[in-house]
Amino acid sequence: TPVTERQRFLACLSDPSRFSLVMTLAGGPRCVTDLASLIGLSQSCTTRHLQALVREGIVSGERRGKRVVFSL
């Protein structure tokens, strides 16, 4: 059977790092640098997790100068 949108959404959030990112973003928008330091991951790893969350429509990014600020 094909994977449903709901299953992809839940699978994306089942990763502990991604779940931590979403919970952190529940407190308000943040840039990658802040998110990485708050959850204890490298910037590149945080960026990869954020890209997966963006693909599923869970978070969005907005460019502000040189930074991209992510929010739910």
C-alpha positions in Angstrom: 0.0 0.0 0.0 1.3 3.5 -0.7 2.5 5.6 2.2 0.0 8.2 3.2 0.7 11.9 3.9 -0.1 11.2 7.6 2.4 8.3 7.7 5.2 10.5 6.2 4.4 13.3 8.6 4.6 11.0 11.6 7.7 9.2 10.3 9.4 12.6 9.9 8.5 13.6 13.5 9.5 10.2 14.9 13.2 11.2 14.7 14.2 12.5 18.1 16.3 15.4 16.7 13.5 16.5 14.4 11.0 16.3 17.2 13.4 18.5 19.4 13.6 21.0 16.6 9.8 21.2 16.3 9.4 21.6 20.1 12.1 24.3 20.1 10.4 26.1 17.2 7.1 26.0 19.2 8.7 28.7 21.3 9.2 31.0 18.3 11.2 31.4 15.1 14.9 30.7 15.2 17.9 30.6 12.9 19.9 27.4 12.2 22.8 28.6 14.4 20.5 29.0 17.4 18.7 25.8 16.8 21.9 23.8 16.5 23.3 25.1 19.7 20.0 24.6 21.6 19.6 21.0 20.6 23.3 20.0 20.5 23.8 19.2 16.8 26.2 20.5 14.2 24.8 23.2 11.9 25.0 20.8 8.9 23.1 18.1 10.7 20.5 20.6 11.9 20.2 21.9 8.3 19.5 18.4 7.0 16.8 17.8 9.6 15.2 21.2 8.9 15.2 20.4 5.1 13.3 17.2 5.9 10.8 19.1 8.0 10.4 21.7 5.3 9.7 19.0 2.7 6.9 17.6 4.8 5.4 21.1 5.3 6.0 21.1 9.1 8.3 24.1 9.2 9.1 26.9 6.8 12.1 29.1 6.3 12.3 32.8 5.6 15.4 34.6 4.5 16.3 37.6 6.7 19.5 39.1 5.4 22.2 36.4 5.5 20.2 34.2 7.8 17.3 31.9 7.3 14.8 31.9 10.1 12.7 28.8 10.6 9.2 28.7 12.1 6.3 26.3 12.4 
